[in-house]
Amino acid sequence: MSTGLSSMRALERQPDAPQDRLAALERIWRRFDDTETLLRRGGRVTEVSPTHYKVRGLSEVARLGDIVEQRGQAGTRRGEIVMIGSDEVVIAPFERSADAGIGDAVFRRGPLTVTPHASWRGRAIDALTRAIDGGPPLIRTDAAASGDGVTPGAMSRQRVGTAFMTGVRVIDIFTPLCFGQRLGIFAGSGVGKSTLLAMLAGAAFDTVVVALIGERGREVREFLEDTIGTESMAKTVAVVATSDESAMMRRRAPDTAMRVAEHFRDQGHRVLLVLDSITRFAHALREVATGTGEPPVARGYPASVFTDLPKLLERAGPGAEGKGSITAIISVLVDGDDHNDPVADSVRGILDGHVVLDRAIAEQGRYPPVNPLSSISRLANKAWSAEQRMLVTRLKSMISRFEDTRDIRLLGAYQGGADAALDIAVRQVPLIYEALTQSPKDRASADPFADLARHLKGKQNADPAD
């Protein structure tokens, strides 16, 4: 800084070339201002906990969500500002633990920028957009050209109305999907959410973005290479934050995935966003919020969790006129198989439909273990024809009658001929269940209603007594 002041005084003493001296003075003053600003944006660590640390000296310039660099004995580490006080700011590190030391220097670096590029398809990255697949360095789009990813306003969005086939018979019949829809898959642990998610990542989309939040580290490669498959992976961007990573990485990953999806949506792509799971994202939100002292309001979840969930999920959906769309398939891990869990209940009210995976159905060996009576698509009427709507209504009525009388039939109290509708349900529903069974290795169904009709007809011809 003293060098800059001496240079200014030397220029001020020169009598000739006033315009050149003025321009040089302006450059030096600008450099002086930049140096002063850099010094103002530095701070020192004053308190360290296992998941957070506090910094004094950044309060005046800090903004929530800003990225900071902490320089200590372990090297340079990054974190995010999660709370601002009058004298101190609270920072959650991106590393697995806060290894900061008292007095370490911390510098503000501004908000995190995500600048996706077409070459990201086929790659796996972390929440900070760093490649984790051992491939070449990522090419990044110019920040100005990448777009701002702003969520379209309610009146500027396209209307949803174009259906597509997932190839999964039970989904296409009972809960059909449209481009730009947001569907939740609700299930307890180990019921088959991830397998069903991979089956839905079909060929109907230009780009697929997969966000694996809180997954087991050993399962990431298996999911991407085996479940997603080489062909689908070529158009897939995977954003990974495993369960052993910090809460900030698990909190950041869905936002990064959404920004990547928004980039390709603005390029006119039909994007499929697969997020597994939103519950682990909520757990990360809870961990960060409670670390800042926010009190819990519902089963240990602070109020900010239920503010951040719609902020994220509302960004998916149809884009503005002339743009593409983001179709979101959201996995919801139901804690303790309680479908009235606060996170499940909140997410169900935001999404455009939900598919319920039933543990009892999985135990019977029927996969995907979808409960058609509990599952619903709010946009199904845009996908069904009038005849299909009537057929699905009859199928649900038949399945409901069959399930409601299961205990009576197991006790041997059922006798054929007393109820014609029940007799039909007893004969037909097991065949329907058989037709809906499908594994990831099975051929995708191009016409699920025709497949169901052929299966029922074939079984009836094989057994004339029916």
N, C-alpha and C positions, 0 to 999 in steps of 0.2 A: 504493500500500500504506500510506503514511503517513497518507493521508486516511482510510482505513478504521480505523486505530488511533486517530486523534483522534476519530472519530465514536463509537467504542466508549467512550472515556474520558468524552465528553460525556454519553452515555446512562447510564453508570454513576453520574454525579453527580446525575441526576434522581431525586428521592425518590418521585414518584408513579407510578401505573400500572405496578406491577411486572410484570404479565403482558405488557403491551405492550413494556416495555423488554427483557424476556427474549426475546420473539419477534424484536425488532429486532436484539438482540445475536447471536442464532442466524443471522439472515440475513447479517449482516456477517461473522461468522466463516466462514460457508460461502463467501462471496465471497473472503475472504482465502485460504481453502484452495484454491479454484479458481485464483486467481492464482499461488499458490505452485506448484501442480501444473503449470500452463502453463510456468512458468519452468524447472521441472525437466525438462520434455520437450523443451526446445530444445537444440541442439548447434551445433557449428561444423565446417565442412569443413576437413580437415587434409591431404588428398591427393586428387589427381584423375588419372584415366587416361582413355583414349578411351571406355571402355565402363562404368566404375564410378567412384565416389568414396567416400572414407571420411569418417566424421563422428565426432567425439569429443563425448561428453556425453549420448548416448542409450542406452548399453548397459544401464543398470539397468531401463529401462522398455520397451525395444524387444522386439518379437516378430517372428519370421519372417513375411513376408507383409504387414506393416504398410505403409501408404502414408505418405509424408512429403512435405512441401513445402519446396523449397529456394528461398530468396530471394536473388537476386543482381542483377548489372547487366543481365542479359537478361530480368529479370522473375521471376515465380513459376513454378517448374517442379516437376513431381511425379516421384517415383520410388518404388521398393519396396525394403524391407530384405531382403537375400538372405543375409547372414551377420552373426552377432553375436559380437564378441570381448569380452574383459574390459574394454578401454578404448575400442574403436572398433567401429562397425558399417559394413558395406559396403552401399552402395546402388546399384542399377542404375536409371538414369533411363528414363523413358518416352519422352523425346525422342530424336531420331536420334543425338545425341551428348551426352556429358556436358559441358555448358558451364558447370559450376560453377567458382567461384573460391575460392582459399584464404581462409578466414575467413567465407564466406557462412553466414548463419543457416539452420538446418534444423529443422523442427518436425514432430513425429509427429502423424499424423491418424487412426491406427487402421486396421483392415482395410477393404478395398474392399467396398462394399455394392452389390449389383445388385438393383434393385427394378422388375422388368418390369411392364408394363401391357398390357391387351388392344390398345390403340392402337398398340403397337409393331409389330404385324403390318403388312407393307407398307413397313417402314422399313429403312434401312441405318444401322448404328451402328459405332463403333470398339470397341476392347477395353475402354475406360473408359466405355462406354455413352454416348458423345456422338454426336449425330446427325451424319452426314456426307453426307446426301442433299439438303441445302438446304431441307428441310421445316421445319415449325414445331417449337418446343422439345418434347422428349419429356415425356409425362405419366408420373409415377412413382408406383407403388403405395406405400402406407405400409409401412415396413420390417417392422412387426409383422404386417401382413396378407399380406405377400408370401410368407410361409413360410420355413423355414430350408433347404429343398432338401437335406435329409439323405438319403443313400442308404439305401433300405430294407434291413433285415437279410436275411440269406439265407433265413430261415424265415418272414419276414413278406411276402415278395414274392409276387405272383401267379405262377401257372405260365403258361408260354408254350404256346399251342396253337391260336390262331386265325390261319389263313393269309390272305394277301391277294395280289392280282394286281398286279404292277408294270406290266404291259402290254408288257414286253420279253420276247419269246418265248424267247430262249436262257436267260434268267434263270428264268422261270417254269417251264420244263421241267426244266432240269438242277440249278438251285440255288434252289428256291422259298423264299420268305421268310414269316415269321410276325411279327405285331405284337410288339414288344419284343425282336426279334432284333438282334444286332450283326454286321454283315457287312463284310468288308474287300474293297476292290478294289485288287489288286496289279498294278502295271505300271511300266514305265520311262517316261521323259519323252516326251511327244508321241505316245503310243499311243492316247489317247482316253478317259482317266479322267474328265475333267470333263464330256465329252459324255454318257457313260453315267450319271454322277451326276445330271445334269439330267433324263435320260429316266426315272430312277427316282422323281423327285419328283412322283408322280402324285396322283390325287384321293382316295386311300384314307385320307388323314390330315386331321385338323382343323387342325393347325398344322405348318409346316415351319420349321426353324431351319437356316440355311446359314452355316457358318464357313469363310471363305476365308482361309487362312493362307499367307503368303508368295507370294501370287499377283502376277502382273505388274499394275501399276496400270492400264494401258490395257485390260486384259481384264475388269475388274470389272463395268463397266457392260454390256459385251457379254454377259457371263455372266448377269447378273441380268435384263436387259431382253429379250435375244434367246433365250438358252438356257433360262432358267427360264420366261420369258414373263409377260405382264401378268396373266393369269388366276391362275397359281400364285403370282405375287409378292404378290398381295393377301392371302394368308395366310402369307407368309414373313417371317421376321425374319433379316436378313443381318448377320453380324458380320464385319467386314473388317479385316485387318492385312496390308498389302501388303509385298512383299519389301524395299522400301527403308526400312521402319519399323524401329524398334529391336527388339532381341531380346526385350525385356520386353513390348512390344506383341504380338509374335508368340507369346510364351509365355502371355500373359494371355488372348488372344482365345478359345482353345478352352474355357477355364474360364468365361468370360463367356457363350459360346454354350450351354454345358451348364447354367449357372444359369438362363438364359432357358427352355431346354427343361424343366428341372425345375419351373419355375413353372407352365408350361402343363400339364405332366403332373399336378401336384397339383390343377389345376383340373378334372381328368378328361379332358383332351384326349388323343387319340392323336397323338403328336408324332413327326415324322420329323426326325432330326438328320443333316445332311450335313456332313461335315468333310473339307475338301480343303486341305492334306493333313496327316496325322499325322506324316509324316517331317519336314516343315518345322517342326512343333512340336518334334520331337525335336532338330532342329538348333538351335532357339532355346534349348531346355533345356541343350544342350551348351555353347553360347556363354556362357550365364549361369554355369553351373557351373564351367567352366574359368577364367572371370574371377575367381572366388572362390578359386582354387587347388586345386580338386578334381582329383585325378589321373585320367587316362583308364584304362579297363579293357578295352574292346572296340572296336577300330578307331577310337579317338579319343573314344568316348562314355564319360563318367563313370558310375559306378554309380547315381547319383541319377536318371539318365534312365530306367533300367529299373524304378525305384521309382515315378516319377511317371506313367509310361504306364498301368499298371493302375489307379492311383488315379483317373485321368480316365475311362478306358473303362468301369470297373465301375459308374460312376454312371449309365450308360445301361442300358436294359433295362426289364422290367416294373416297374410301381410297386407300392405296397402295396395291399392289398385295398380296393376302392372308389375307387382312383385310376386314372389313365390309364397310358400306357406311353411309353417313348422307344425308337423303332426307329432304330438308328444305322447309317448307311452311311459307312464310313470309307475314304478314299482313302489308299493307301500307295504313295509314290513309291519304287520299288526302285532304289537307286543302282547305276548300271552294269549294269542288268538282272540283278543278282545277287539271286535270291530267298532266299538264305541270309544276306543282310545282317542285322546284329544287330537293327536296328529292325524289319525285316520279320519276322524269325523270332520276336521277342518278341511283336509284335502278333498274329501268326497264332495263337499259343498262347492269347491272351486272348479273341479274338473267337469268334463262333458259326458261323463259316464264312468262306470266302474265294473270290473270283472272280479268276482270273488272266487278264489281258489279254496276249496274245502278239504281239510285234512282227512275227513272221513271218506271222501271220494278217492283221494290218493291212496288211502289204505286198502281200498277195494281193487286197486290196480288200474283204475281208469285215468288215463292221461290224455290231454291236459285235464286236471281235476277241477274243471269249471262248474260252478253251481249255476245253472241257467235260470233258476228261479230268483236268485239274489242278485244277479248281474243285470245291468241295464245300460243302454246307450241312448243318450238324450237326442242323438241325431239319427236314430235308426229309421225314422219315417222318411228321411231323405234318401235312404239306401234301399228300403224295401219297396217292391211293387205292391199293389192292393192285394193280389193273391198271396204273395209271400207274407204280408202282414197277418192275413187271416190264418194262414197255415201255422205261423209261429205262435199265434194266440192259442190255437188248438193244441199244439205241441206242449206249451207251458201248462195248459189246463190238464192235459193227460199226465204229464210228469208230476204235477202237484197232487193229483188224485192218487197216483202210484206211491209217492213218498208218504203222504198222509196216512195211508193204510198199511204201511210196512210192518208196524208192530202187530196189527191184527192178523196179518197174513203169516207172520212168524209164529204166532201162537196157534195157528191152525183154525182160526175162527172164520176164515174166508171160504165161501162156497160159490162156485161159478153158477151163473144164471140168475142170481138175485139182483144184480146191478149190471146192466148192459155196458154202461160207460166204464165201470171199473174192470169188467172183463176185457174190454178192448185195451185199457191201460196196462193190465197185467200181461197181455200178449205182446203189445207193441213197444212199451218203454224199454225193456231189456234190449230189444233189437236197435232202438234208437241210441241207447248208450253205447252199444257195440259199434254203431256206425260213426259215432262222434269220437271214438278213441283214435288217437293219432300220435305218432312219435316224431321227433325231429328228422329221422331218416326216411320217413314216409314221403311220398310224392305230395307236393302242395296241391290242394284242391282248386280247380279252376271254376267249378260250378257245384257248390256244396249242397244245394237243394236237389240237384239231379243225382249226386252221389248218394244222398240219403234215400231218395226214391228207389234207386237201383238196388241198394242194399236191402231195403224192406221187401221189395218185390222178389229178389232172389231168395231170401229166407222163406217167404211165403210159398214160393214154388217148390222149394226143397222140402217143405213140410206142409202137405195139403190139408192136414188136420187143422191148421191155423186159418 
